[in-house]
Amino acid sequence: MYAEEYEDYDYDARDYEYGSGDPRMDLAYEKQQYATNQYAQYALPDPVKKFLPWFRDVIMMCRVAEIQHAYDVIFPKLTEDHFKSSPWPEVEEIIPIVGDDPQFIILYKELYYRHIFARVTGGPTIHQRFESYYNYCQLFNMILSAPTPVNLELPNQWLWEVIDEFIYQFQAFAQYRCKMDKKTVEDIEMLKANPRVYSIHSVLNVLHSLIDKSNINKQLEVYAAGGDVNSVAGEFGQRSLYKMLGYFSLIGLLRLHSLLGDFYQALKVLENIELTKKPTYSRVPACQVTTYYYVGFAYMMTRRYSDAIRTFSHILLYIQRMRSTFQTKNYQNDQINKQTEQMYALLAICLVLHPQLIDESLQATLKDKANADRMYKMSRGEIEEFSNCFIYACPKFVSPVAPDYNTTQSSTHMAVLNHIVNVFMMEVKQQLNIPTIRSYLKLYTTLPLKKMAEFLDKSDEEFTTELLCFKHKMRNLVLTRGSSALSGEFRSLSEVDFYIDANMIHIADTKVARRYGDYFIRQIHKFEDLNNSLKSIRL
């Protein structure tokens, strides 16, 4: 399926001029130079020599618990001790101690390149970006092209990070190729000669193929109906490797479509995942945070502010409860912390545009953070603050097409972001007067339309338009329990409502008084759930 995107390469690098534009030829040249000792070699640290053969053995024997310990604990510890800002050994250096098992080599290279992207000083070279892509092609080809399920089991955390990193590297490559001002002629020629590397079609093809292979959508449908998922899973879908890769690919599509600015399609791919229920298929914290971040952002961009607030509140409360589990030094946890700050900023935007009650602990956190100042400035109608807050908190959007390498323009990587910011700011400008109108409506039960129009220095016709805008913007599509992410029912959730009769505005306060009894009951239930969880851990 992906064989046409790469070939096994074994080039003779002798008499070859470096920088031809072919990354595989360049890599072969580098390896040839390495083999002839023109690059300095160094001895592998003893802990690494002991770790790698054992790591290979537990992977080959599918001992998931030991793989998880190696992946979560030992590998990060060795990285911190020996390769904090430098790459792990290349494959040629470890083959003498681990052998040339293709499956392990592919998995090792996945970790090797991921570490370069995350930690190595200076980041990846253009050759490393290409080689990482080819390695992902080999990995997915091995999994998808096998006539029977491959003999491989990996922990859910690793499987999630494979999908997450694949999309991240696509995102990084899409932005890298648009930054033309710092590229050499050789770099541009290499990009022109390899248009299929990280093309949007190849990335979509991988994710949809994993979803189809695992039958994950059918499994989720049957699971929601209370049936037996194994009856529709098929030979591949019954294996944890394929099932979890399929599930994570759904989340990957959510992220990918959000990065492309298609927020409707981003929510549509989750139509078989009930967001109102606790996740059963995945309990990987980074996956849950990513899911709710992109779902909440998609809701905000489709003007479903109530659903966005509920989504952000749900995951931020989860992060508050699980904060202690995010303390390990891992690039994924760094990403969780960053997304947490971004979600607080997005929640602040939504609460300014669509005020409503949220959990007291979240409200207190918003007041303690810089978001309190942001919310104050946005509520006063400062357009620039909306723009700055949005740019800080939004994803790094990408263009699905490569730039025109023949032009002399400098960089185009900001074009998509600027377009989406402009679309969002158009929506904000339409709502700038709503907070002021709301504040006046709270003061009266009846008021002549003409008098209130005078308060805002507007004509009767202009103010009537503003009131209609208020009605329209406060009426949102709201998700109902058991529905897909796109469905719901229209509700007006404003704390004040009104109607106009004979040039008089009749106002009703629809704000429901807080029921303190319900609050204490919820806290008691949370305490009981926590206590039961602690008991199960002790058992």
N, C-alpha and C positions, 0 to 999 in steps of 0.2 A: 504493500500500500504506500509506504513512504520510501521504497527502495530507489525511486527515481530522484529523490532529493539528496541522496548521498551515495557514495560508493566506497567500498573498502579501498583504502589508498595505501600504496607502498611504492613511493616514488624513489628513483635514484637521484639524490640531491647533488651528485658530483657535476661539475661544470654547469651549475645552475645559478643564475643571477637572482639574488634575494629581492623581493618586492615586485614580483611579476603581476600581482593582482589576484592570483589564485591562492586563497588562504591555506589550502591543503599542501600545495607545493612549498609555500613559505614555511609551513610547520615542518615538512619533511626536511627542508634545508636546516632549520634550527636543530632538529634531532640529530642530523648528520654531524653538525658542528659539535653538538654535545657529546656524541659518541667518540669523536676524535680529540676530546679533551680541550677544545678551544673555549668551552665554557667550564668554569671551575666546578668540580664535583665536591660533595661533602658527604661524610658518613651519616647515615640515618641515626637519630637518637635511639638508644636501647629501648625505652618504653614504646616507641613507635614500631620498632622491629618486632616486639612481642605482641603488640596490639593487632597489627594488620593480619597476620596469619590466623589468629583467633577470630577476628572479625569476619574474615572470609569463611571460616568453618561454620560459625553459627548462622550465617546467611545461607550457606549451602544446605544446612540441616534444618532450616526454617524454624529455629528456636526463637520465637518472636519476643519473649520476655528478655532474653539475653541481648537480642538485637536492639531492643528498646533501651536497655541500660547502656549499651555501647554508644548508641546514637545520642541519647539525652545527656549522658554523664561523661563517659570516657573520652569520646571524640572532642567535645568542647573543652575538656580539661587539657588534653594534649595540645589542642589548638592554642589555648591560652598560654601554655608553658613553652611551646616550641615554635609556633607559627602565628603569633599574634598579629603581625602586619606583613607577613611574607607567605608565599604559597606553600601548600603541602608538597611533598615530593611528586615529581612527574611519574607517569605510569612506568616509564622505562626504568626508573630507579627502584620501584617496588616489585616488579615482576620477578627478580631473582628470589624474593622471599615469599611471594604469594602465588606464583605461577601465573599462567595466562588464561585463567578461566574467563570467558567473555562476559558472563553475567556479572561477576564481581568487578571486573574492570570497568564496565559501564557504570555501575553504581558508585564506584570509587571516583570516577571522573565527574559524576554528577555532584558529589560533595566537593571535589577539588575546585571545579569552576564556580560553584556557589560561594565558596569561601573567598575566592578572588574577587567576585562582585561585591561581597559584603565587607571584607576586612583589609584586603591587600592595599597597601599604599599606592596611590596613583590609579587604582581601578584596573579594569580589564583592557587589554589592547584590542585592536580590531580583529587580530587573528584569534585571540581567545574568545571573543564574542562569536565568531563563526564556528570555532571548534566546539563550543558549548552547545550551539544549535545542532550541529551534526550528532553530538552525543545524545541529545534528547531524541533526535530522529531514530537513532539506534535503539534507545530504550523503549520508545513507544512502538517501534516496528517489532521488537522482540515480543512485546506483550500482546499486540493486536494481530500479528500475522501468524501466530502459532495455531495449528489446527486443533489443539487441545489446550486447556489452561496451563500456563507455565508453572513450573515447580518453584514458586517464589512466594514468600509471605513477608511482609514488612509491617512495622507498626503504623497505626493510623497517622501519627504525627509526621512521619517521614513521607507517607503517601500524599498528605495534604501539602507538605512543603515542596514536593516535586511539582505539583500542579501550580502552586502559588509562585514558585520561582520561575517556572516556564513562562507564565504570563508577565511576571516582573521583567524578565530579560527581554521579552518582546516589547514591552513598554519602554525599557531603557534603550533598546536598539532603535525603535521608532523615533525617539527623541534625539538619539545620537546622530542618525543619518540626516536629520534636518538641520543640524548645526554645521553649516557649511564654512563658516569663517575660519575655523581652525583645522581644516582638513588639508592634507597633502594631496598632490596629484595622484600618488599611488593609492591612497585611501579611496579617493573618488572613483578611480578606475576599478578598484576591487568591488565597491558597492554597485557600480554600473554592471559589472560582469556577473554579479550574483543576485539578481532581483528576487529570487525565491527564498532567500534566507530571511526567516522571520516575516514572511509575507502573511497578511491577514488571513488568506485562504488556508494556508498550511496550519496556522494556529487553530482556526475554527474547525478544520478537518480533524485535528487530533482530539479536541474536546468532544465533538459530536460522535466521533468513532468510539471513544471510551464510554460515552453515554449509551450508545446503541449496543455495544458489546455486552454491557452489564445489565441491560434491560432495567435500568434503575427507575425510569419513569413508571413503568408498569409495576415494579415492586412498590413504589411509593403509593400508587393508586390503590393497590390491594391492601397495603398496610393501613392506609387511612380508612378503608372499609372494614378493617378487622379480619381480613382473610389471611391465608397462608402465602407468604411471599415466595416461598420456594416453588410454588406451583407455576409461577410465571418467570422466575429468575433465569431458568435455563442452565446449561452446563457451566457457563462462565460466570453468570450472575450469582451463583451460589458460593463462589469463592470470594473470600474477604478482599483479596487484592483487587479484583475487578469491580466488586460492588462499591468499595470505598473510592476507587479511582473514578467511577461513574458519578457517585454523589458529589465528590469534590470538583468534578468537571462542571456540574451544574452551577456550583458557586463560582467557578472560574468563568463561566459564560456570563453570569451576573456582573462580575467585575469587568470583563472584557467589553461588554456592551455599554457599561457605564463609562469606561475610558473613551469609547467612541462617540459618546453623547447620545446614544439611543436608549433612553430611560424606559420607554414602554417595553421594548424587547428585553431589557434587563430584568424587569419584573415578570415578564411573561415566562421566562425560562424556569421560574420558581413556582409555576402554577400547581405543581403536585406536592409542594412542600408547605405544610401548614405552619405559618410563622407564629400563630397564636399558641402553639403547643411547644412544650420543651423538646429540644432536639433529641432524637433517639438514635439516629444513624451515626451521628458524629458528636463526640464530646471533646473535640480538639479545641482548646480555647481560642487559638488564633483564627481558626475557621469560623467560629461563632462571631467573633468580633468583626472580621471582614464581612461576613454575611450581613450583619445588622448595619454596619457602616454604609455599605453600598445600597442596601434596601432603603435605609433612612434617607440617604442622599437622593435616590431616585424618586422617592415620595415627595421630597421637598421640591425637586425640579418639575414634578408634574402637579404642583400646587395642592398636594394632599398633606397639608401641614399637621393636621391632627394625627394622622398615621405616622408621619415623620417624628413628631414629638414622642408618641408612644414607643416607636421603635428605638429611638436614641435613649429614652428613659429606661427601657427594659435592659439594654445591654450595658448601660453605664452603672445601673444598680448591680448587675451581675459582676462587673469588673470590680466594683467596690467590695463585694463579698469575697471575690477570689483574688484580691490583690496580692496576697502572700504567695500565691503560686506563680506569679509573674516576676519574681525577684532574681531568677537565675540570669546570668550574663549570656544572653543569646540574642542574635540579631532579630529573631522573630518577636521576642519580648520588647525589644526597642521599638519595633513597628507597632506593637499593641499600645505602648505608651504614647506614641505619636498619634495614632488614630484616636485614642481616648481624648487627647487635647483637641483634636479636630472636631470630634463629635460634640464636645462641650460648646465649641464655637458655633457649630451648625444648630445645636439646640437653642442657643441664644438668639440666632437669626429667626428661627421658627417661632419662638415665644414672643419676639417683638412683632412679627407679622400676624401672629395668631395667638394671642394671650390665652392661657388656660392653666389650671392648677397642675402641678407636678409634685413628685415625691419630695417631702421636706428635706431629706438629706441631699438630694440633687440641687434643690433650691439654695441650700446653705453653701454647697460647693460652688455654685455659680456666683454667689455673692463674695466668696473668698478669693476667687480667681480674677484674672484680668478681664474676664468676660463681663463682670459687673459694670466696668467702665465702658466696655463695648456696647452693652445693652442700653446704657444711659444715652450714649451718643446716637445710637441707631434710633431709639425711641424719639429723639429730638429731630429726626429726619435728616441726619448727616449722611448724605449719599456716599461720600468717600469711605466712611467707616463700614458701610455695608459691603462695598467693593473689596476693601482690605481684608475684612473678616472672611468673605467668600473665597478669595484667592488663597488665603492661608489654609482653609479647611477643605477645599475641594480636592478631588483626585487630580493627578497629573495627566490630563487628557492627551490623546495622541491622534494623529491622522492615519487612516488606514492605507494611504497611498504614499509612495516614496516621492520626494521632491524632484524637481527637474534639475539634474546634476549639470546640465549644460548652461544654466543661467549663471549670472554673476551675483545674484542676490545673496546676502549674508546668511541669515538663518530664518527658518519658518516654524521652529518648534513651538512658538508662542501663539501661532495663528488660531489653533483650535481653542485654546484657553481664552483668548481675547474674544472670540465669537460667543462662547458660552457665557462668559461674564457679561457681555452686552445683552444677551437674551435675558439673563437673570435680572440685570439692572433695569430693564424695561418693565419687568413685573414689579420690582420694588417701587419704581417711580409712580406706577399706577396706584400704589397703596400708601403713599407718603402722608396723605391727609386723614387716613383712617384712624390713627391713634388720637388725633385732635378731635375728630367727630365723635369718637367713642367717649372721650372725656366729657364733652358737652352733654351727650345723651344721658350719661350717668347722673347729671345734676337735676334733670327735669323729668316730669311725667308727661306733660304736654308743653308744646312750644310752637309758636308760629314759624312756619318755614322761612318766611322773609326775615324774621329777626335772627334766626340762626345763620342764615346766609350772610347777613351783615357782620356777624361775629368773625366770619372767615373771609370777609371782603370779596364776596363772590355774588354774581347775579343769581336770581332764583333758578334759572335754567341750569347754570353751572353747578349750583349746589344740589339740585335734584339729580344731576348726573353723578355727583359724588356719593349721594345716598344710595343710588342704584349700584354703584361700584362697591360700596360697603356691604350691601346685601349679597352681591355676587361673590365677593372674595371671602366672605365668612361662611359660605355654603360649600362644604367640601364633600368629596366622596370618602367615606369612612369604612375601613375594613371591618367585616363582621366575623365572628368566630366560625371556624370551619371553612372559610372561603380561601380562594387562591389570592395571591398578592395583588392581582389587578382588580378583583371584584370588590363589592361593597355597596353601601347605600348612601344617598345624599342626606346630609344632616347640616343644620345650622347650629354651630357650637359657640356662637358669640354669647357673651355674658349679658348683653342687652339686645333687645329686639324692638322693632317699631313698625308702624304703618302710617301712611299719610292719608288724611281725609279732610277735604275742604281747606287745603293749604295749612293744615295743622298737623304737626308730628306728634303721634301718640306713642309713648315709650313704655316698655315693660322690662323690668329687671328680671332676667331669666337665670341669674346666678343662683345656684343651689348652695344652701348653707352647708358648711363642712360637718360631716357626721363623725364626731370624735369616737363614738363607739365602734364604728367600722374600722377606724384606724387602729385602735388597740387590738381588735380581733385579728386583723391582718398581721400585726406584729407578733401576736401569740402564735399564729400558724407558722410564721417564719421561724420562730424560736423552736417550735416542735419539730419542724423539718430539719433544722440544723442539729437538734439533739438526736434525732433518729439517724442522721447521716454519721454523726460521731459514734453512735452505738454500733452501726454496721461496720465502720472502719475497725473498731476495737475487736469485733467478732472475727 
